[in-house]
């Protein structure tokens, strides 16, 4: 392996660790990421750390600062509203195509992710439940079997994972994923698309309620949904 290959491997490893730390909440929005400190922590030179930070900047998770540091990005309400608008266009398409085009092996992987999410939600393991929820969405994109759609969704992949973590009603999201899985399993593309659109709106309402609860210290109250797509 050449030195360039080793550096790329190291930067990928550092980026993966930092990505998980940000998405799991271990590195909070606004916190500093110092090249020198990260290099010491990972036992690498500062070059792969610098490359990793550039990669995470491209994903929208960090903002580079002059010289040798960065900060974890703070997403504004406008950022999240923009993401919701994009999701409500792309995700119904992804779920519809997944319903129409999935193969047995892909459906089994989707079911495994759903089971992991359900089990983690039951045991209140928020980190694992949210990771499995994000895996569920990413597998759906794979099942859609559309290269351009995959590229577009990959462009917002990290932001989507972050948004999915901004709620605390793990069981509710898991239940909605059950309904989405059943629509895909039954090859009901229209139903899958309808549920996917409603799912984005439902996630938005829970995210807003969760943020307000954190701000006020109150018990989160989820507003009534504007649709009845999930039959509740």
Residue pairs with C-beta under 8 A, 6 or more apart in sequence:
1 9
7 47
7 48
7 51
8 48
8 51
10 42
10 44
10 48
11 47
11 48
11 49
11 51
11 52
11 55
12 52
13 42
13 48
14 38
14 42
14 44
14 48
14 49
14 52
15 51
15 52
15 55
15 56
17 42
18 27
18 33
18 38
18 52
18 53
18 56
18 62
19 56
19 59
19 61
19 158
20 26
21 27
22 56
22 61
22 62
22 72
22 162
23 61
23 130
23 134
23 158
23 161
23 162
23 165
24 127
24 130
24 131
24 165
25 165
27 33
27 72
28 72
29 72
29 73
29 74
29 75
30 71
30 72
30 74
31 71
31 72
32 69
32 70
32 71
33 53
33 62
33 69
33 70
33 71
33 72
34 68
34 69
35 46
35 49
35 50
35 53
35 68
35 69
36 46
36 68
38 49
39 45
39 46
39 49
42 49
46 68
50 68
53 62
53 64
53 70
54 64
56 62
56 70
56 158
57 63
57 64
57 70
59 157
59 158
59 159
60 73
60 156
60 158
60 159
61 72
61 73
61 158
61 159
61 162
62 70
62 71
62 72
62 73
63 70
63 71
63 73
64 70
65 71
75 159
75 162
75 163
79 159
80 163
80 166
80 204
80 207
83 156
83 159
83 160
83 163
84 163
84 200
84 201
84 204
86 156
87 156
87 160
87 200
88 197
88 200
88 201
90 149
90 152
90 153
91 137
91 196
91 197
91 199
91 200
92 192
92 193
92 194
92 196
92 197
93 144
93 146
93 149
93 193
94 140
94 141
94 144
94 146
94 149
94 153
94 196
95 140
95 144
95 180
95 183
95 184
95 189
95 192
95 193
95 195
95 196
96 189
96 190
96 192
96 193
96 196
97 143
97 144
97 145
97 146
97 149
97 189
98 106
98 110
98 140
98 141
98 143
98 144
98 184
98 192
99 183
99 184
99 186
99 187
99 188
99 189
99 191
99 192
100 187
100 189
101 143
101 144
101 145
102 110
102 143
102 184
102 187
103 143
106 139
106 142
106 143
107 143
107 184
107 185
109 139
110 136
110 139
110 140
110 143
110 181
110 184
111 181
113 132
113 135
113 136
113 139
114 132
114 136
114 174
114 177
114 178
114 181
116 128
116 132
116 135
117 129
117 132
117 133
117 135
117 136
117 173
117 174
117 177
118 174
118 178
120 126
120 128
120 129
120 132
120 170
121 129
121 170
121 171
121 173
121 174
122 171
124 170
126 168
126 170
129 170
129 173
129 174
130 161
130 164
130 165
130 170
133 164
133 173
133 174
133 177
134 160
134 161
134 164
136 177
136 181
137 160
137 164
138 153
138 157
140 180
140 184
141 149
141 150
141 153
142 150
143 184
144 150
153 160
163 203
163 207
164 173
164 203
166 207
166 210
166 211
167 173
167 203
167 206
167 207
167 209
167 210
168 206
168 210
168 213
168 220
169 206
169 210
169 220
169 222
172 202
172 206
172 222
173 203
173 206
175 230
176 195
176 199
176 202
176 230
179 195
179 230
179 231
180 192
180 195
180 196
180 199
183 191
183 192
183 195
184 192
194 229
195 229
195 230
197 229
198 225
198 227
198 229
198 230
201 225
201 226
201 227
202 225
202 230
205 222
205 223
205 225
206 220
206 222
209 220
209 221
209 222
209 223
210 220
212 218
212 220
213 219
213 220
213 221
